[in-house]
Amino acid sequence: MNKYTNVSDSHSMILTDNLILEHYGLNELSFESVNHYREKFAAAKPHHPWNGLETKEFLYKIGAWGKLRNSSKEGVTVAGLLMFSEERIITEVLPQYFLEYRENRGDFEGNSWTKRFTSQDGTWSGNVYDFYFKVMAHIAEDRNSLQSALHEAVINTLVHADYSGEGGIVIEKEQNIIRFSNPGLLRTSSDAVFSGGMSHLRNPNLFKMFILIGLCKRAGSGLKYIKAAWEEHHWKPPEFSEHQSPERTIFTLMFFPDETAASHETDYEHPVIQFENDEIDEWINQDIDNSVNNKINLINNEINSINNNLNSINREGISVNNDPNSVNKQTNSVNNKIKSVNKEVNSVNKRTNSLNKQHDTHTTLNNEEIDEQLWSIAELARKKKRLHPAVMEQIILQLCSKRPLMLKELAHLLERTSDGLRNNYLAKLLEEEKIQLKYPDQPNHPKQAYMAKQDL
């Protein structure tokens, strides 16, 4: 079949964005989007000769329309379809096409998005051009001083995406993080993308259309500009990560200083950051707010220590055997109802916190020592709802090294959702062969569990 004709039913070919779709005419385009673009073009280039052209000729000049040489055939290009058509028509050519924006202004908890729209919701065209403006209206509303850097990030995602790949484009905004995810891998190294210069564009015609209305500069300069802006604010440097099966690239912008980055967790396809085990242990033990060794909670804390001068059991005025303050006095007793170690609310064996809670797990830990070790290892994750992904991975590896753990057990220990653990951590650790399924030949085994590699 002629490569300049309509695509095959199998969609097996790689669709470059200058491919001409001869059976797709002007009536397949959203004229509201086209007219809006022409207004932007005229504002950016008021004296440009293209302003006086008819619609078809104007679209031809910007790369949205194509004409076959030595033939009367013509049609919308793939770039023109993406930029100006409507979702239902775009998916006829690119079945995997999907755009999504989602936002959570508070703590990131599952899928409780405070704002969300997709190319499929039917309230707007669903094309790339309109998506850009809808996204910018949200991500730049409270960061106007960074608008140029943010629109470079959005456009970078749109022009580098593989629109025939799986998963679509997803842009997520949290309180101090914006994550840009698109199908397809980088065409250069993650280090080189920030150096500027040449850029290996996957969709050069789309990029050209954005350049013509003044929304971006030459190829390769956008990410360099973003990096400089983040350095000026002394924020954690932007990060790229790539994932296989399906192929995806994630670009993460973090609006906080480098030293606080470790306390923030990203819950969508995390970038891979490697730490040595001793570095992880040191960091966990030094965590100021939530560590089990935190001064506030430390058993030997100066204020609360058993040996504290004011309250020491050996202090003359407050002796163990001193009647008013005796350890055995009802109000101060270790077993006092209010403060009792075994009080129902605080009990180590409290049903709601027990690892052996009947409806959370079907397996009972026979070894009490291992049970306590597991609970202790997972303590940091329970106290911090946002952890650096590398730290969470290390905690999971430590847990799975003690004994095989079912998904529901891990979810209970870490106080995370089962889906979140499976999608964000366990799948990645399985792919990297750091953990393995207890029943690898029976993925849906009712007692399926995860175990550390060294346990096999």
C-alpha positions as CSV (number, residue, x, y, z in Angstrom):
1,M,0.0,0.0,0.0
2,N,1.2,3.5,-0.7
3,K,2.6,5.0,2.4
4,Y,0.8,8.3,1.7
5,T,-2.6,6.8,1.7
6,N,-4.9,6.0,4.6
7,V,-3.5,3.7,7.3
8,S,-4.1,0.0,7.4
9,D,-6.5,-1.7,9.7
10,S,-3.7,-3.3,11.7
11,H,-2.1,0.1,12.4
12,S,1.2,-1.8,12.4
13,M,3.1,0.9,10.6
14,I,4.9,3.7,12.4
15,L,3.0,6.9,11.7
16,T,5.3,9.8,11.2
17,D,3.5,13.1,11.8
18,N,3.9,14.3,8.2
19,L,2.1,11.3,6.8
20,I,-0.8,12.4,4.6
21,L,-4.2,10.9,5.3
22,E,-5.8,11.2,1.9
23,H,-9.3,10.3,3.1
24,Y,-9.4,12.8,5.9
25,G,-10.4,16.3,4.7
26,L,-11.1,19.7,6.2
27,N,-14.5,18.5,7.6
28,E,-12.5,16.2,10.0
29,L,-11.1,19.2,11.7
30,S,-12.4,21.3,14.6
31,F,-12.7,24.8,13.0
32,E,-13.0,26.3,16.5
33,S,-9.4,24.9,17.2
34,V,-8.2,26.0,13.7
35,N,-9.6,29.5,14.1
36,H,-8.1,29.9,17.6
37,Y,-4.7,28.9,16.2
38,R,-5.0,31.4,13.4
39,E,-5.8,34.1,15.9
40,K,-2.7,33.2,17.9
41,F,-0.6,33.1,14.7
42,A,-1.8,36.6,13.7
43,A,-1.0,37.9,17.2
44,A,2.5,36.5,17.1
45,K,3.1,37.5,13.5
46,P,0.7,40.3,12.6
47,H,2.4,41.2,9.3
48,H,3.0,37.6,8.1
49,P,1.8,36.9,4.5
50,W,0.2,33.6,5.6
51,N,-2.5,35.6,7.5
52,G,-4.3,36.3,4.2
53,L,-4.3,32.7,3.0
54,E,-7.4,30.5,2.7
55,T,-7.8,27.9,5.4
56,K,-6.5,24.9,3.4
57,E,-3.5,26.8,2.1
58,F,-2.7,28.1,5.6
59,L,-2.9,24.5,7.0
60,Y,-0.6,23.4,4.2
61,K,2.0,26.0,5.1
62,I,2.1,25.1,8.8
63,G,2.2,21.3,8.0
64,A,-1.3,20.3,8.9
65,W,-2.3,19.6,5.3
66,G,-0.4,17.6,2.7
67,K,-0.4,17.3,-1.1
68,L,0.9,14.3,-3.0
69,R,3.4,15.2,-5.7
70,N,2.5,13.9,-9.2
71,S,-1.0,13.3,-7.9
72,S,-4.2,15.1,-7.2
73,K,-4.5,13.4,-3.8
74,E,-4.3,15.5,-0.7
75,G,-5.4,15.3,2.9
76,V,-4.8,16.1,6.5
77,T,-1.4,15.1,7.9
78,V,-1.1,13.1,11.1
79,A,0.2,16.2,12.8
80,G,-2.9,18.2,11.6
81,L,-5.2,15.5,12.8
82,L,-3.6,15.4,16.3
83,M,-3.5,19.2,16.5
84,F,-6.9,20.2,15.2
85,S,-9.3,17.2,14.9
86,E,-11.6,15.6,17.5
87,E,-10.9,12.6,19.7
88,R,-13.3,10.2,18.0
89,I,-11.7,10.9,14.6
90,I,-8.1,10.8,15.9
91,T,-8.6,7.4,17.4
92,E,-9.7,6.0,14.0
93,V,-6.1,6.5,12.9
94,L,-4.4,6.2,16.3
95,P,-6.4,3.8,18.5
96,Q,-4.1,4.2,21.5
97,Y,-4.5,8.0,21.5
98,F,-5.4,9.3,25.0
99,L,-4.8,12.6,26.9
100,E,-5.4,13.0,30.6
101,Y,-4.8,15.8,33.2
102,R,-5.4,15.1,36.9
103,E,-4.7,17.1,40.0
104,N,-4.6,16.6,43.7
105,R,-4.0,19.7,45.9
106,G,-3.8,17.8,49.2
107,D,-2.1,14.6,50.3
108,F,-1.8,12.1,47.5
109,E,-4.2,9.3,48.3
110,G,-5.1,6.8,45.6
111,N,-7.3,8.2,42.9
112,S,-9.0,11.0,44.8
113,W,-8.3,13.7,42.2
114,T,-9.7,17.1,42.9
115,K,-9.5,18.0,39.1
116,R,-9.5,15.7,36.1
117,F,-10.2,15.8,32.4
118,T,-9.5,13.5,29.5
119,S,-9.6,13.5,25.8
120,Q,-12.6,11.1,26.0
121,D,-14.9,13.1,28.3
122,G,-16.8,14.7,25.4
123,T,-16.8,18.3,26.9
124,W,-14.1,19.5,24.5
125,S,-12.4,18.6,21.3
126,G,-9.9,16.2,22.8
127,N,-7.1,17.3,20.4
128,V,-3.5,18.2,21.3
129,Y,-3.8,21.9,20.7
130,D,-6.8,22.4,23.0
131,F,-5.2,20.1,25.6
132,Y,-2.2,22.3,25.8
133,F,-4.3,25.4,26.7
134,K,-6.5,23.5,29.2
135,V,-3.5,22.1,31.0
136,M,-1.7,25.4,31.1
137,A,-4.7,27.1,32.7
138,H,-4.3,24.7,35.6
139,I,-0.6,24.1,36.1
140,A,0.4,27.8,35.7
141,E,-2.5,29.4,37.7
142,D,-0.4,29.6,41.0
143,R,3.1,29.7,39.4
144,N,2.8,32.5,36.9
145,S,6.5,33.4,37.2
146,L,7.3,29.9,35.9
147,Q,4.8,29.9,33.1
148,S,7.5,29.8,30.3
149,A,9.3,26.8,31.9
150,L,6.0,25.0,32.5
151,H,4.7,25.4,28.9
152,E,8.1,24.1,27.6
153,A,7.5,21.0,29.7
154,V,4.0,20.5,28.4
155,I,5.0,21.0,24.8
156,N,8.1,18.7,25.3
157,T,5.7,16.0,26.4
158,L,3.3,16.5,23.4
159,V,6.0,16.7,20.6
160,H,8.0,13.7,21.9
161,A,5.1,11.3,22.5
162,D,4.7,8.2,20.5
163,Y,1.0,8.5,19.8
164,S,0.8,4.9,18.6
165,G,2.1,3.7,21.9
166,E,0.2,2.5,24.9
167,G,-1.0,4.5,27.9
168,G,-1.4,7.9,26.3
169,I,-0.2,11.2,27.7
170,V,-0.8,11.8,31.4
171,I,0.0,15.0,33.3
172,E,-0.4,15.0,37.1
173,K,-0.2,17.9,39.4
174,E,0.3,17.5,43.1
175,Q,1.0,20.2,45.7
176,N,4.7,20.4,45.0
177,I,5.2,18.1,42.1
178,I,4.1,18.0,38.4
179,R,4.7,14.8,36.5
180,F,4.6,14.6,32.7
181,S,4.3,11.1,31.3
182,N,4.1,10.0,27.6
183,P,4.4,6.8,25.6
184,G,7.8,6.3,23.9
185,L,11.4,6.4,25.1
186,L,13.9,9.3,24.9
187,R,15.8,9.4,21.6
188,T,18.9,10.7,23.4
189,S,20.4,10.1,26.8
190,S,18.7,11.7,29.9
191,D,21.9,13.7,30.6
192,A,22.1,15.0,27.1
193,V,18.6,16.4,27.0
194,F,19.4,19.1,29.4
195,S,22.5,20.3,27.6
196,G,20.6,22.0,24.7
197,G,21.5,21.8,21.1
198,M,20.0,19.3,18.7
199,S,16.8,17.4,19.7
200,H,15.6,14.2,18.1
201,L,12.0,15.1,17.7
202,R,9.4,12.3,17.3
203,N,6.8,14.8,15.9
204,P,8.6,17.7,14.2
205,N,5.5,19.0,12.4
206,L,3.7,19.4,15.8
207,F,6.7,21.2,17.1
208,K,6.8,23.5,14.1
209,M,3.1,24.5,14.7
210,F,3.8,25.4,18.3
211,I,6.9,27.4,17.3
212,L,4.9,29.4,14.7
213,I,2.6,30.8,17.4
214,G,5.6,31.6,19.7
215,L,5.0,29.0,22.3
216,C,8.5,27.5,22.2
217,K,12.0,28.2,20.9
218,R,14.3,26.1,18.7
219,A,14.5,22.3,19.3
220,G,16.6,21.3,22.3
221,S,16.5,24.6,24.2
222,G,13.4,24.1,26.3
223,L,14.8,21.6,28.8
224,K,18.0,23.6,29.2
225,Y,15.8,26.6,30.1
226,I,13.8,24.6,32.6
227,K,17.0,23.3,34.3
228,A,18.3,26.8,34.6
229,A,15.1,28.0,36.1
230,W,15.2,25.2,38.7
231,E,18.8,25.9,39.6
232,E,17.9,29.6,40.1
233,H,15.3,28.6,42.7
234,H,17.6,26.0,44.2
235,W,15.0,23.3,43.7
236,K,15.6,19.7,43.2
237,P,16.7,19.2,39.6
238,P,14.1,18.0,37.1
239,E,14.2,14.2,36.5
240,F,13.7,11.9,33.6
241,S,12.9,8.2,34.0
242,E,12.2,5.6,31.4
243,H,10.1,2.4,31.7
244,Q,9.7,-0.6,29.5
245,S,6.6,-2.7,28.8
246,P,5.0,-0.4,27.8
247,E,7.6,2.1,26.8
248,R,7.1,5.4,28.7
249,T,9.1,8.5,29.6
250,I,8.3,10.4,32.8
251,F,9.5,13.9,33.4
252,T,9.2,15.2,36.9
253,L,9.3,18.8,38.2
254,M,9.6,19.3,41.9
255,F,9.0,22.6,43.6
256,F,11.1,22.1,46.8
257,P,14.7,22.3,47.7
258,D,17.0,19.4,47.1
259,E,17.5,18.6,50.7
260,T,13.7,18.0,51.2
261,A,13.3,15.8,48.2
262,A,13.8,12.6,50.0
263,S,10.6,13.1,52.1
264,H,8.4,13.3,49.0
265,E,7.0,10.2,47.3
266,T,5.7,10.0,43.8
267,D,3.0,7.4,43.3
268,Y,3.1,7.0,39.5
269,E,5.9,5.1,37.8
270,H,8.7,6.4,40.0
271,P,12.1,7.4,38.7
272,V,14.7,4.8,39.6
273,I,17.3,6.1,42.1
274,Q,19.8,3.7,43.5
275,F,21.1,3.9,47.1
276,E,23.5,1.6,48.9
277,N,21.9,-0.3,51.8
278,D,23.9,1.5,54.4
279,E,22.8,4.9,53.0
280,I,19.2,3.8,53.2
281,D,19.7,2.6,56.8
282,E,21.4,5.8,57.8
283,W,18.7,8.0,56.2
284,I,15.9,6.0,57.9
285,N,17.5,6.4,61.3
286,Q,18.1,10.1,60.8
287,D,14.6,11.0,59.7
288,I,13.7,14.0,61.8
289,D,10.0,13.8,61.9
290,N,9.0,10.2,61.7
291,S,11.9,8.0,62.5
292,V,11.4,5.3,65.2
293,N,14.4,6.9,66.8
294,N,12.9,10.4,66.8
295,K,13.8,12.3,69.9
296,I,10.2,12.9,70.6
297,N,9.4,9.2,70.6
298,L,12.7,7.8,71.7
299,I,12.4,5.5,74.7
300,N,15.5,7.2,76.2
301,N,14.3,10.7,75.3
302,E,15.7,13.1,77.9
303,I,12.3,14.3,78.9
304,N,10.7,10.9,79.2
305,S,13.6,8.7,79.9
306,I,13.2,6.2,82.7
307,N,16.4,7.7,84.0
308,N,15.4,11.3,83.5
309,N,16.5,13.4,86.5
310,L,13.0,14.6,87.2
311,N,11.2,11.3,86.8
312,S,13.9,8.7,87.3
313,I,12.7,5.6,89.0
314,N,15.7,6.0,91.2
315,R,15.2,9.6,92.0
316,E,14.9,10.0,95.8
317,G,11.7,11.9,95.7
318,I,10.1,9.8,93.1
319,S,11.5,6.4,94.0
320,V,10.0,3.2,92.7
321,N,9.0,2.5,96.2
322,N,7.9,6.0,97.0
323,D,4.2,5.8,98.0
324,P,2.8,8.8,96.2
325,N,4.7,8.2,92.9
326,S,5.2,4.5,93.1
327,V,5.4,2.6,89.8
328,N,2.7,0.4,91.3
329,K,0.5,3.4,92.2
330,Q,-2.7,3.2,90.2
331,T,-2.3,6.5,88.4
332,N,1.3,5.8,87.4
333,S,1.2,2.1,87.0
334,V,2.6,0.6,83.8
335,N,-0.8,-1.2,83.6
336,N,-2.8,1.9,84.4
337,K,-6.0,1.9,82.3
338,I,-5.2,5.3,80.6
339,K,-1.5,4.6,79.9
340,S,-1.4,0.8,79.9
341,V,0.8,-0.9,77.4
342,N,-2.1,-3.3,77.1
343,K,-4.8,-0.6,76.8
344,E,-7.1,-1.5,74.0
345,V,-6.3,1.7,72.0
346,N,-2.6,1.3,72.3
347,S,-2.2,-2.4,72.7
348,V,0.5,-4.1,70.8
349,N,-2.0,-6.8,70.2
350,K,-4.9,-4.4,69.3
351,R,-7.0,-6.2,66.7
352,T,-7.1,-3.3,64.2
353,N,-3.3,-3.1,64.1
354,S,-2.4,-6.8,64.5
355,L,-0.5,-8.4,61.6
356,N,-2.7,-11.4,62.2
357,K,-6.0,-9.5,61.8
358,Q,-8.3,-12.1,60.4
359,H,-9.9,-10.1,57.5
360,D,-6.5,-8.7,56.3
361,T,-4.6,-11.9,56.0
362,H,-5.3,-15.6,55.8
363,T,-1.9,-16.5,57.1
364,T,-0.8,-16.4,60.7
365,L,2.8,-15.6,61.6
366,N,4.0,-18.4,63.8
367,N,7.2,-16.7,64.7
368,E,6.5,-13.9,67.1
369,E,10.0,-12.4,66.6
370,I,9.6,-12.2,62.9
371,D,6.2,-10.6,63.4
372,E,7.7,-7.9,65.5
373,Q,10.6,-7.4,63.0
374,L,8.2,-7.0,60.1
375,W,6.2,-4.4,62.0
376,S,9.3,-2.5,63.0
377,I,10.8,-2.5,59.4
378,A,7.6,-1.1,58.0
379,E,7.2,1.6,60.7
380,L,8.6,4.5,58.7
381,A,6.3,3.7,55.7
382,R,3.3,3.7,58.0
383,K,4.3,7.1,59.6
384,K,5.1,8.8,56.3
385,K,2.6,8.8,53.6
386,R,5.2,10.2,51.2
387,L,8.5,8.3,51.0
388,H,11.2,8.5,48.4
389,P,10.6,5.5,46.0
390,A,14.1,4.1,46.6
391,V,13.4,4.0,50.4
392,M,10.1,2.3,49.9
393,E,11.7,-0.3,47.7
394,Q,14.3,-1.0,50.3
395,I,11.7,-1.4,53.0
396,I,9.8,-3.9,50.7
397,L,13.0,-5.8,50.0
398,Q,13.7,-6.0,53.8
399,L,10.2,-7.2,54.5
400,C,10.3,-9.9,51.8
401,S,13.7,-11.1,53.0
402,K,12.1,-12.2,56.3
403,R,9.5,-14.5,54.8
404,P,7.2,-14.6,51.7
405,L,4.5,-12.0,52.1
406,M,1.1,-11.8,50.4
407,L,0.0,-8.5,48.8
408,K,-2.6,-7.9,51.5
409,E,0.0,-8.4,54.2
410,L,2.4,-5.9,52.6
411,A,-0.5,-3.5,52.2
412,H,-1.3,-3.8,55.9
413,L,2.3,-3.5,57.1
414,L,3.0,-0.5,55.0
415,E,-0.5,1.1,55.1
416,R,-0.7,1.5,51.4
417,T,-3.3,0.3,48.9
418,S,-2.8,-3.1,47.3
419,D,-3.1,-1.6,43.8
420,G,-0.6,1.2,44.5
421,L,2.0,-1.3,45.8
422,R,1.5,-3.7,42.9
423,N,1.6,-1.0,40.2
424,N,4.3,1.3,41.6
425,Y,6.7,-1.0,43.3
426,L,6.2,-4.8,43.1
427,A,5.9,-4.9,39.3
428,K,9.1,-3.0,39.0
429,L,11.0,-5.1,41.6
430,L,9.8,-8.2,39.8
431,E,10.9,-6.9,36.5
432,E,14.4,-6.1,38.0
433,E,14.4,-9.6,39.5
434,K,15.0,-8.3,43.0
435,I,11.9,-10.2,44.2
436,Q,10.1,-13.2,42.9
437,L,6.7,-14.8,43.2
438,K,6.3,-17.7,45.5
439,Y,4.3,-19.5,42.8
440,P,5.8,-18.1,39.6
441,D,4.0,-20.6,37.4
442,Q,0.6,-19.7,39.0
443,P,0.3,-15.9,39.0
444,N,-3.3,-16.1,40.4
445,H,-2.5,-18.6,43.1
446,P,-4.8,-17.9,46.1
447,K,-1.8,-17.8,48.4
448,Q,0.6,-16.0,46.1
449,A,3.3,-14.1,47.9
450,Y,6.4,-12.0,47.2
451,M,9.8,-13.1,48.3
452,A,13.3,-11.6,48.1
453,K,15.6,-12.9,45.5
454,Q,18.1,-14.2,48.0
455,D,15.4,-16.4,49.6
456,L,15.0,-18.5,46.5
